[in-house]
Amino acid sequence: MRFPIHFLSVLAVAVIFAAFADAAALTLPEAVDAALARNPGTAAAEAALRAAKAERSVWDLSRLPVLRAKAGFTRGDDPVYVFGSLLRQGDFGPANFAIGALNDPGALNDFSSGIEIGVPVFTGFQLDSRRRLARVSERQAELGVFAGRQGLRESVVDLYLRGLMIEALAHSLAARIASAEVEIGSADKLKARGLVLGSDYEAAQAVLGGLRVRLEEANSGREAIGRTLGVLLARDPASITLSGTLSSPTDDAGFQFTKSAAPIDSRPDVRRAALNAEAAAAVRRAERMTLLPRVEAFGGIETHSRDLSSNPATRMVGVRASLAFGDPTYLSRTAAAKARGEAGADEARRVREAAEIELARARSAYEGAARTLPLAEQMLRRARASIEKFRPLYREGRQSILEVLRAESGLADAEEARLRTFYGLHAGRARVIAASGGMDEEAVAEIGKNLLGELQ
């Protein structure tokens, strides 16, 4: 038995969508959470944050006393070395004052050991600068985690929205093709009776072919999105089914940028650029202070022995200072630090300006989609009305099959235009939020809620 082509097309579409319906639908927040849970970039950023926290702890603890242990063995016959070693070992006697013993004492062993504790008293503000830079690095690492998460959320949200759009587009095109094939089937019978012009029939077939090409392109796009999500979510693309429908956002009329978008200063790149400028300023201050002295308080105990049979101890406490005189690199280092500070401040302004431009473009795109929606809805209504008027006229012989297929193609164009407008609304809202630095869990949940409507 030979099945009509349009019946097979409808059956294939039904099987595809039934298979999708059988799989567990994945909501937008679930897709984002799954991507975040296994993303290597997020893991790397979190590891960098742990390293920055540990580095900050190093400089926070650098103010505490440091205990050092030391041990050594020496042997020599240098008169000064032997004289001093005998004194430290407690073995110096009257015989050691003999001229011969003083000038040619013979080799002497010295086993030494000791402990010393040192406390930084003044570091020329270098320790404070290092601590300040470590805190800045930690905050930058925190922003790196946030930026990585926000960027991944934005990518997954856009993929998800495009997936819904292309899936709906494929469904729409399949319906138009099935309808067109019915009309072509009736035209076959009329053509056999000589009631349809051959040129109109061939042109109608070309229009139908164009619809089929568009469907294949939509299916290819859907496959690409599925494979990309499969990589991001570490899942088999065939097991991924998106949940939701692109339609007019339920709260579109009340959408306010000031409420749904965070201030521009909350963007991670803007904040990181400001922190880079702050770090450059801290380095400049540190370089200017390098000529100041370093002061350390210390205390220690040492033991010396010729053969380890006894270990007399000596004690010493004191304060020592060091000061660099005539550093030939000082002027160059401070000039370089000043230039880096100016570059950091200029870069912070550049990043902020770029962020403002990105936000302005995102707002304009969203507002443009909002203005386009009524036009797309009107276009769809007229296209639907057109096809409903052409069908009876065609069946009465007052219109050609070509006009009917053109009406089907026009309806497909109108449905696609509305779907792309819906995508522009949802994606535009998401880009406004992301461009403002507010793409967090709450924002993803808000976007996901607006996908629960039904496409009319």
C-alpha positions, 0 to 999 in steps of 0.5 A, spaced: 500 500 500 502 506 498 502 512 503 501 519 501 507 523 502 504 528 506 502 522 511 509 520 512 511 527 513 506 528 519 507 521 521 515 523 522 514 529 525 509 526 530 514 520 532 520 526 533 516 530 537 513 524 541 520 521 542 522 528 545 516 528 550 518 521 552 525 524 555 525 527 561 524 535 560 530 539 562 528 546 565 533 552 564 535 553 571 537 545 571 541 546 565 545 552 567 546 548 574 548 542 570 553 546 566 556 549 572 557 543 576 562 540 571 565 546 567 572 546 568 573 553 567 569 554 573 573 549 577 579 553 575 577 559 577 575 556 584 582 553 585 585 560 583 581 563 589 583 558 594 590 560 592 589 567 592 586 566 599 592 562 601 597 567 599 593 573 603 594 568 609 601 568 608 602 576 608 597 576 614 601 571 618 608 575 616 607 580 622 608 574 627 615 572 630 619 567 626 623 561 629 629 559 626 633 553 628 640 552 625 646 547 626 653 546 623 660 543 623 666 547 621 674 545 622 679 550 621 686 552 624 685 560 622 688 563 629 682 568 630 677 562 628 680 557 633 681 563 639 673 565 638 671 557 638 675 556 644 671 561 647 665 559 645 666 552 647 668 554 654 675 550 653 679 557 653 685 556 658 692 559 660 696 555 655 692 558 649 695 565 651 702 562 649 705 566 643 706 559 639 698 557 640 696 563 638 700 564 632 699 556 630 693 553 634 692 547 630 686 545 627 679 545 631 672 542 630 666 546 632 659 543 632 654 549 633 647 549 634 642 554 635 635 557 635 633 564 633 626 568 633 625 574 629 620 579 629 619 585 624 618 591 627 618 596 621 618 594 614 618 600 610 611 599 609 612 593 604 609 588 608 602 593 609 603 593 601 604 586 600 598 585 604 594 590 600 596 587 594 594 580 596 587 582 598 586 585 592 588 579 588 583 575 593 577 580 590 580 579 583 579 571 584 572 572 587 570 576 581 574 571 576 569 565 579 563 570 579 565 572 571 566 565 569 559 563 572 556 569 569 559 568 562 557 560 563 550 562 565 549 567 559 552 562 554 547 556 556 541 561 557 542 563 550 543 556 547 537 554 551 533 560 548 535 558 541 534 551 542 527 553 543 526 557 537 529 552 532 525 547 535 518 551 534 521 553 528 522 546 525 515 544 528 512 550 524 515 548 518 513 541 518 506 543 519 507 548 513 510 542 509 505 537 511 499 542 509 503 544 502 503 536 500 496 535 501 495 541 496 500 538 491 497 532 492 490 535 489 494 538 484 497 532 481 490 529 480 488 536 477 494 536 473 493 529 470 486 532 467 489 538 464 486 543 469 493 545 472 498 549 468 505 545 468 509 552 469 504 553 476 505 546 478 513 546 477 513 553 481 509 550 486 514 544 487 519 549 487 516 553 493 515 546 497 522 545 496 524 551 499 520 549 505 523 543 505 530 546 505 528 551 511 526 545 515 533 541 514 537 547 516 532 548 522 534 540 524 541 542 523 541 548 527 537 544 532 542 538 532 548 543 533 545 546 539 544 539 542 551 537 541 553 543 544 549 543 550 551 535 550 558 538 551 557 543 556 552 538 560 556 532 559 550 528 557 548 524 550 545 530 546 539 525 544 537 525 551 536 532 552 529 535 551 528 542 553 522 544 557 518 551 555 515 555 550 518 561 547 512 566 547 511 573 549 514 574 556 508 574 562 511 580 565 514 584 559 509 590 560 512 591 567 519 589 566 524 595 568 531 595 567 533 598 574 529 592 577 532 587 572 539 589 571 544 590 576 548 597 576 554 597 571 559 597 577 557 590 579 559 587 572 565 583 574 570 586 568 568 593 571 570 591 578 576 587 576 579 593 572 578 598 578 581 593 582 587 593 577 588 600 578 588 600 585 593 594 585 597 599 581 597 604 585 599 600 591 605 598 587 607 605 586 606 607 593 610 601 595 616 603 590 616 610 593 617 607 600 623 602 598 628 607 601 626 606 608 629 602 613 627 595 615 628 594 622 627 587 626 628 585 633 631 578 634 633 574 640 637 567 640 641 562 643 647 558 640 651 552 643 658 550 641 662 544 642 668 541 640 666 533 640 659 534 643 661 532 650 659 539 652 654 544 649 655 551 653 650 556 650 650 563 649 645 568 648 644 574 644 638 579 643 638 586 639 635 590 634 638 590 627 636 595 621 638 595 614 638 601 609 639 601 602 643 607 599 644 609 592 640 604 589 641 606 581 634 603 580 630 607 584 628 612 579 626 607 574 622 603 578 618 608 581 617 611 574 615 605 571 610 604 577 607 611 576 606 609 568 603 602 570 598 606 575 596 611 570 595 605 565 591 602 570 586 608 571 585 609 564 584 601 563 578 602 568 575 607 564 576 604 558 572 597 561 567 601 564 565 605 557 565 599 553 560 596 558 556 602 558 556 601 550 554 593 551 549 595 556 546 600 551 546 596 545 543 590 549 537 595 551 536 597 544 536 590 542 530 588 547 526 595 546 527 593 538 524 586 539 518 589 544 516 594 538 517 589 533 512 584 536 505 587 535 508 588 527 510 580 527 503 578 530 499 582 525 503 579 520 502 572 522 494 574 523 494 576 516 498 570 513 493 566 516 487 569 514 490 569 507 491 562 507 484 561 509 482 565 503 486 562 498 484 554 499 477 555 498 478 559 491 483 554 489 479 548 490 473 552 486 479 553 480 479 561 481 486 561 484 492 557 482 496 552 486 502 556 486 498 562 489 496 557 495 504 555 496 506 562 496 501 563 501 503 557 505 510 560 504 508 566 507 505 563 513 511 560 514 515 566 514 510 570 519 511 564 524 518 564 523 518 572 524 514 571 530 518 566 533 525 570 532 521 576 535 520 572 541 527 570 541 529 577 541 525 579 547 527 573 551 534 573 549 534 581 549 532 581 557 538 576 558 543 580 555 541 586 559 541 583 565 548 580 563 551 586 561 549 589 567 553 584 571 546 581 574 546 574 571 545 570 577 541 564 580 535 569 581 536 572 574 536 565 571 530 563 575 526 569 572 528 568 565 526 560 566 519 562 569 517 566 562 518 560 558 512 557 561 507 560 557 504 557 551 505 559 544 498 561 540 
